[in-house]
Amino acid sequence: MTESKISLATDRAPAGQPSATPAASPPGGERLDRQTRLTLAVLVIGGLAAVLDTTIVTIALHDLVIDLHSTVVTMQWVTTAYLLALTAVIPVVGWAEARLGGKRLWITALATFLVGSTLCALAWNPLSLIVFRVLQGCGAGVLMTLMMTLAMRAAHGRATARITASISLPIALGPIVGPVLGGVLLHWADWRSIFLINVPLCLIGIAAAWRVLPADGPGAGSRVPHLDVVGLGLLAPGLAVTIYGLSRCGDAHVVGGAAGTAGLLAVGLLLIVAFVTWALRRGGRALIDVRLFTRRSVGSASLMMFLVGITLYGSMFLLPLYWQVARGRSALGAAMLLIPMGIGSLLTRFFIAHLVERFGAPVVCFVAFLVTALGVIPFAFADARTNVIWLSAILFVRGLGLGALMVPIIASAYVGLEPGEVAHASMQTRSLQQLGGAVGVAIGAVLLQALSGRGVIGAFQGAFWVFAGLALLASFASFAMPKRA
């Protein structure tokens, strides 16, 4: 039922592709051998670099706007482009691993991330930075998708609970460490340092992977998948053009005006519709098997992951800017005020599985989204005199809500699926979360631009109201999920 079982099902299959039957795993208390422990350490290093870059940049957006003489609407693409690239790459990983092998693909992805990070640090204007972030996101998408597959393969289906806990460590630490590390770096250096910090991490990761990861080769899986080039050519630009059109909605002075924005949205949506039509014709051979969305478990989990992405990344875009622009805090001060949210998210890992088993996924998600909304509503009322320590403490509550969402959604995604369908479902739910993140960041930027006439505080208040409302709507969508995972 959990994502770790998917990886077991693909023990000798390419990442993201289904295989015959899941392997049985011995008790989770079994000790891991030295080679497996080293493999996990190598994978965590690479995964940490990718996850950190989804949050470390948010604390630098204010500096980027000033230093590159840009606007919030433009600079939000530093995050949005990264998430879109990450989303587009996820369905391709299985095909790439079948041809390169897991070790070669992992090292290639780390090298791509390294080159992207170096180029980001050398960026000379907003466009160059956004383009280089796409390259970074491509590497990150492979790393985050391949990580669990390589870990389970190294453990040969043993100690799955321990493997899952180890591999999910970067995901749990990212929201805590990313903003704080970014704040420290910006306190002592400029925004380029948040990209240069990846260089030693990637070099260590490449050297360690070359030495530790077991050698494999092309075609190591049970079958070599076919890459749906047409589907990729329709979906990737469709999503990018749609979100670009969305990001223009808050600016009345963009080139082409409202007609140009409407045209972009129409083109993007037509490309997405064309992809869906194409994917329905190809069925299981499509880039994404859209037929699975008709299953209640997959469809509801995908919707919930999309909403989680909007809520999580939208808030991580707004909050650092709020502390720095509206409340006058430094990058380091803003990062420190965000720590309670990360701690709250981390703490839920210790009890959320018990709550899901006792109350079921829909109830847990309903309450979690309500708590998430309650954690942002005080910001919608806050003015320039509201105590920042109290607001920071409220973020602990928001963190509890956000941290409680992932486990029940992932657990419910695979209810009633055949073994050959679970890998596709895993890929689709992960993709929808990243896509939701890109949409959430774009919505945040559009709201700040559209509400700028209310003043700085008023614009943030309005944006926080919208995200509180989205979390409340998402809470009621929770009941579309299967009652028991």
C-alpha positions in Angstrom: 0.0 0.0 0.0 2.9 2.4 0.5 5.3 3.7 -2.0 8.0 1.4 -0.8 6.0 -1.6 -2.1 6.0 0.0 -5.5 9.7 -0.1 -5.5 9.7 -3.7 -4.5 7.4 -4.4 -7.4 10.1 -2.9 -9.7 13.0 -4.6 -8.1 14.5 -5.5 -11.5 12.4 -3.2 -13.6 13.2 0.3 -14.8 12.2 3.1 -12.5 8.6 4.1 -12.9 7.7 0.9 -14.9 5.6 -2.0 -13.7 6.8 -5.6 -13.3 5.0 -8.8 -12.6 4.5 -9.3 -8.9 5.7 -7.6 -5.8 8.3 -9.4 -3.7 7.7 -10.3 -0.2 9.8 -8.6 2.4 11.0 -10.0 5.6 10.4 -8.2 8.8 11.5 -4.5 8.8 13.8 -5.1 11.8 16.3 -7.1 9.7 19.8 -5.5 9.8 21.1 -3.9 6.6 24.5 -5.0 5.3 27.4 -2.6 4.9 26.9 -2.2 1.1 23.3 -1.4 1.5 24.0 1.2 4.1 26.6 2.8 1.9 24.2 2.8 -1.0 21.6 4.6 1.1 24.1 7.2 2.2 25.0 7.9 -1.4 21.4 8.2 -2.5 20.5 10.5 0.4 23.4 12.9 -0.6 22.1 13.2 -4.1 18.4 13.4 -3.0 19.2 16.1 -0.4 20.8 18.3 -3.1 17.6 18.1 -5.2 15.1 18.6 -2.4 17.0 21.5 -0.9 16.8 23.4 -4.1 13.0 23.3 -4.0 13.0 25.4 -0.8 16.4 27.1 -0.6 15.6 29.5 -3.5 12.4 30.8 -1.9 14.4 32.7 0.7 16.4 34.4 -2.0 13.6 35.6 -4.2 13.6 39.1 -2.6 17.3 39.4 -3.3 16.9 38.1 -6.8 14.2 40.7 -7.6 16.5 43.5 -6.4 19.8 42.3 -7.8 18.5 41.3 -11.3 16.2 44.3 -11.5 13.1 42.2 -12.0 9.6 41.7 -10.6 8.1 39.1 -8.4 5.9 37.8 -11.3 9.1 37.2 -13.4 11.2 35.8 -10.6 8.6 33.3 -9.5 9.6 31.4 -12.7 12.9 30.6 -10.9 10.8 28.2 -8.8 8.1 27.4 -11.3 10.5 26.4 -14.1 12.4 24.1 -11.8 9.1 22.4 -10.7 7.8 22.1 -14.3 11.1 20.6 -15.5 11.0 18.2 -12.6 7.5 17.2 -13.5 8.2 16.6 -17.2 11.2 14.4 -16.4 9.5 12.0 -14.0 7.7 9.9 -16.7 10.9 9.6 -18.7 13.0 8.1 -16.0 12.0 4.5 -16.6 12.9 4.7 -20.3 16.3 6.4 -19.5 17.2 3.8 -16.8 16.5 0.9 -19.1 19.0 2.3 -21.6 21.7 3.7 -19.3 21.4 1.5 -16.2 20.6 2.9 -12.7 24.2 3.8 -11.8 25.0 5.6 -15.0 21.7 7.5 -14.9 22.2 8.5 -11.3 25.6 9.9 -12.0 24.4 11.6 -15.2 21.6 13.2 -13.3 24.0 14.4 -10.6 26.3 15.8 -13.2 23.3 17.6 -14.9 22.3 19.0 -11.6 25.9 20.1 -11.0 26.2 21.9 -14.3 22.8 23.5 -13.8 23.8 24.8 -10.4 27.0 26.2 -11.7 25.3 28.0 -14.5 22.6 29.3 -12.2 25.4 30.9 -10.1 26.8 32.5 -13.2 23.4 33.8 -14.5 23.5 37.4 -15.7 19.7 38.2 -16.0 16.4 36.7 -15.1 16.0 34.8 -18.4 19.4 33.1 -18.1 18.7 32.1 -14.5 15.3 30.6 -15.4 16.7 28.6 -18.3 19.5 27.2 -16.1 16.9 26.3 -13.5 15.2 24.1 -16.1 18.4 22.2 -16.5 18.7 21.9 -12.8 15.1 20.6 -12.5 15.8 17.9 -15.1 18.6 16.5 -13.0 16.5 16.8 -9.8 13.5 15.0 -11.4 15.7 12.0 -12.2 17.3 11.9 -8.8 14.0 12.1 -6.8 12.4 9.5 -9.0 15.3 7.0 -9.1 16.2 7.2 -5.5 13.7 4.8 -4.1 14.1 2.3 -6.9 17.9 2.0 -6.4 17.5 1.8 -2.7 15.0 -1.1 -2.8 17.1 -2.9 -5.5 20.2 -2.7 -3.3 18.3 -4.1 -0.3 16.8 -7.0 -2.4 13.4 -6.4 -0.9 14.6 -6.5 2.8 13.8 -4.1 5.6 11.4 -2.0 3.5 10.3 0.2 6.4 13.9 1.1 7.3 14.7 1.8 3.6 11.6 4.0 3.2 12.5 6.0 6.4 16.0 6.5 5.2 15.2 7.6 1.7 12.4 9.9 2.9 14.9 11.7 5.2 15.8 14.4 2.6 12.2 15.1 1.9 11.5 15.6 5.6 14.6 17.7 6.1 14.2 19.9 3.0 11.5 22.3 4.3 13.6 22.8 7.5 17.1 22.9 6.3 16.5 24.7 2.9 15.3 28.1 4.1 17.7 28.2 7.1 20.7 27.3 4.9 19.6 29.8 2.3 19.3 32.5 5.0 22.7 31.8 6.4 24.3 31.9 3.0 22.6 35.1 2.1 23.7 36.6 5.4 27.3 36.1 4.6 27.3 36.1 0.8 25.0 36.9 -2.1 22.3 34.8 -3.9 24.8 33.0 -6.1 26.0 31.1 -3.0 22.7 29.2 -2.8 23.6 27.5 -6.1 27.3 27.2 -5.5 26.7 25.2 -2.3 25.5 22.4 -4.6 28.9 22.1 -6.3 30.8 20.3 -3.5 27.7 18.3 -2.6 27.3 17.0 -6.2 31.0 16.3 -6.6 31.0 14.2 -3.4 27.8 12.5 -4.6 29.3 11.7 -8.0 32.5 10.3 -6.6 30.7 8.3 -3.9 28.2 6.9 -6.5 30.9 5.9 -8.8 32.6 4.0 -6.1 29.7 2.6 -4.1 26.7 1.9 -6.4 26.7 -1.5 -7.9 27.5 -1.7 -11.6 24.6 -2.4 -13.9 23.9 -1.7 -17.6 21.3 -0.9 -20.2 18.4 -3.3 -20.3 18.9 -4.5 -16.7 15.1 -4.5 -16.2 12.6 -7.1 -17.3 11.7 -5.2 -20.5 12.8 -2.0 -22.2 10.0 0.5 -22.4 9.2 2.7 -25.4 9.5 6.5 -25.0 6.3 8.3 -25.9 7.9 11.2 -27.8 4.7 12.6 -29.1 3.1 12.6 -25.7 6.1 14.3 -24.2 6.1 16.9 -27.0 2.4 17.7 -26.3 2.3 17.6 -22.5 5.5 19.5 -21.5 4.9 22.6 -23.7 1.2 22.4 -22.9 1.8 22.7 -19.1 4.5 25.4 -19.6 2.4 27.6 -21.8 -0.7 27.2 -19.6 1.2 28.3 -16.5 2.9 31.1 -18.4 -0.5 32.3 -19.4 -1.7 32.0 -15.8 1.3 34.0 -14.5 0.3 36.9 -16.9 -3.2 37.2 -15.5 -2.2 39.6 -12.7 -0.5 42.1 -14.9 -2.6 44.4 -17.0 0.4 45.8 -18.8 1.9 42.7 -20.4 2.6 42.5 -24.1 -0.5 41.5 -26.0 -2.8 42.4 -23.1 -5.7 40.3 -22.1 -6.1 38.9 -25.6 -2.5 37.6 -25.6 -3.0 36.0 -22.2 -6.2 34.3 -23.3 -4.5 33.1 -26.4 -1.7 31.6 -24.4 -4.1 29.8 -22.1 -6.1 28.5 -25.0 -3.0 27.1 -26.8 -1.7 25.5 -23.6 -5.1 23.9 -22.8 -5.4 22.7 -26.4 -2.0 21.0 -26.1 -3.1 19.3 -22.9 -6.4 18.1 -24.4 -4.4 16.8 -27.4 -2.2 14.9 -25.1 -5.1 13.4 -23.2 -6.6 12.3 -26.5 -3.3 10.8 -27.7 -2.8 9.0 -24.3 -6.3 7.5 -24.4 -5.5 6.0 -27.8 -2.1 4.5 -26.6 -3.4 3.3 -23.2 -0.6 1.7 -21.2 2.1 2.7 -23.8 1.4 6.4 -23.3 3.7 8.8 -21.4 1.1 8.8 -18.6 -1.7 6.2 -18.5 -4.6 8.7 -18.1 -7.1 5.8 -17.9 -5.9 5.3 -14.3 -7.4 8.6 -13.3 -10.9 7.0 -13.7 -10.0 4.7 -10.7 -11.3 6.3 -7.6 -8.0 5.6 -5.7 -5.7 7.1 -8.3 -8.0 9.9 -9.4 -8.7 11.2 -5.8 -5.0 10.8 -4.7 -3.8 12.7 -7.8 -6.2 15.5 -7.1 -5.2 15.6 -3.5 -1.5 15.6 -4.4 -2.1 18.5 -6.8 -3.8 20.4 -4.0 -1.0 19.6 -1.6 1.5 21.0 -4.2 -0.5 24.2 -4.5 -0.8 24.6 -0.7 2.8 23.7 0.1 4.8 25.5 -2.6 2.4 28.4 -2.7 3.0 29.1 1.0 6.7 28.5 0.6 6.7 31.2 -2.1 4.6 33.7 -0.1 6.0 33.4 3.4 9.7 34.3 2.9 8.6 37.3 0.8 6.1 38.3 3.5 8.7 38.3 6.3 11.2 40.2 4.1 9.0 42.6 2.2 6.1 43.3 4.5 7.8 42.9 7.8 11.3 44.1 7.0 13.2 41.0 8.2 16.5 39.9 6.7 16.9 36.7 4.8 18.4 35.0 7.8 15.6 36.4 10.1 12.9 35.2 7.7 14.5 31.7 7.6 14.5 31.5 11.4 10.8 32.5 11.5 10.0 29.6 9.1 11.7 26.9 11.3 8.5 26.1 13.3 6.7 25.0 10.2 9.4 22.6 9.3 9.5 21.2 12.8 5.7 20.7 12.8 5.9 18.9 9.5 8.7 16.6 10.8 6.9 15.7 14.0 3.9 14.3 12.3 6.1 11.5 10.9 6.0 9.9 14.4 2.2 9.4 14.7 0.5 9.9 11.3 0.6 6.2 10.3 -1.3 5.3 13.5 -4.0 8.0 12.8 -4.5 6.7 9.3 -4.9 3.2 10.5 -7.4 4.2 13.1 -9.5 6.9 11.3 -8.9 6.3 7.6 -7.3 8.5 5.0 -10.3 10.8 4.2 -10.8 11.8 7.8 -7.1 12.4 8.4 -6.7 14.5 5.2 -9.9 16.5 6.0 -8.5 17.4 9.4 -5.0 18.0 8.1 -6.3 20.5 5.4 -8.4 22.3 8.0 -5.3 22.6 10.3 -3.3 23.9 7.3 -6.0 26.5 6.6 -6.0 27.6 10.3 -2.3 28.0 10.2 -2.5 30.6 7.4 -5.7 32.6 8.4 -3.9 34.6 11.1 -1.6 36.0 8.4 -4.7 37.2 6.5 -5.6 39.4 9.5 -2.0 40.4 10.4 -0.9 44.0 10.0 2.4 45.7 10.5 2.0 45.6 14.3 1.2 41.9 14.7 3.8 40.1 16.8 6.0 38.1 14.5 6.9 35.6 17.1 3.2 34.7 17.5 2.8 34.4 13.8 5.9 32.2 13.6 4.4 29.9 16.3 1.2 29.6 14.2 3.4 28.2 11.4 4.1 25.2 13.7 0.4 24.4 13.4 0.5 24.8 9.7 3.4 22.4 9.5 1.5 19.8 11.5 -1.3 20.0 8.9 1.0 19.8 5.8 3.1 17.0 7.3 0.0 14.9 7.9 -1.1 14.9 4.3 1.4 12.8 2.4 1.1 9.4 4.1 -2.7 9.0 3.9 -2.7 10.2 0.2 0.1 7.9 -0.8 -1.5 5.0 1.1 -4.9 5.5 -0.6 -3.5 5.9 -4.1 -3.0 2.1 -4.7 -6.3 0.7 -3.3 -7.7 -1.8 -5.7 -4.9 -1.6 -8.3 -3.3 -4.5 -10.1 0.4 -5.1 -9.5 1.2 -3.8 -13.0 -0.6 -0.5 -12.4 1.0 0.6 -9.1 4.2 2.0 -10.7 2.2 4.1 -13.1 0.0 5.4 -10.2 3.1 6.3 -8.2 4.6 8.3 -11.1 1.3 10.1 -11.8 0.7 11.2 -8.2 4.3 12.4 -7.8 4.0 14.4 -11.1 0.7 16.0 -10.0 2.3 17.2 -6.7 5.1 18.9 -8.6 2.7 20.4 -11.1 0.5 21.6 -8.3 3.6 23.3 -6.8 4.2 25.1 -10.1 0.6 26.3 -10.2 0.7 27.3 -6.5 3.8 29.5 -7.0 2.2 31.1 -10.1 -1.0 31.8 -8.2 0.9 33.4 -5.4 2.8 35.7 -7.8 -0.4 36.7 -9.7 -2.2 37.5 -6.5 0.6 39.8 -5.2 0.6 41.6 -8.6 -3.1 41.9 -8.9 -3.6 43.1 -5.3 -0.7 45.5 -5.3 -3.1 48.4 -5.3 -4.0 47.6 -1.7 -0.4 48.2 -0.5 2.2 45.7 0.6 0.3 44.4 3.7 -3.0 44.4 1.9 -1.7 42.4 -1.1 -0.3 39.7 1.2 -3.5 39.6 3.3 -5.5 38.9 0.2 -3.1 36.3 -1.1 -3.2 34.5 2.3 -7.0 34.5 2.2 -7.0 32.8 -1.2 -4.7 30.1 0.0 -6.7 29.6 3.2 -9.8 29.2 1.0 -8.0 26.7 -1.2 -7.0 24.6 1.8 -10.6 24.6 3.0 -11.9 23.5 -0.4 -9.3 20.7 -0.4 -10.5 19.5 3.0 -13.9 18.7 1.5 -12.3 17.0 -1.5 -10.7 14.6 0.9 -13.9 12.6 1.1 -13.5 11.5 -2.5 -10.7 9.2 -1.3 -11.3 5.5 -0.5 -12.3 5.2 3.2 -9.6 2.6 4.0 -6.2 2.3 2.5 
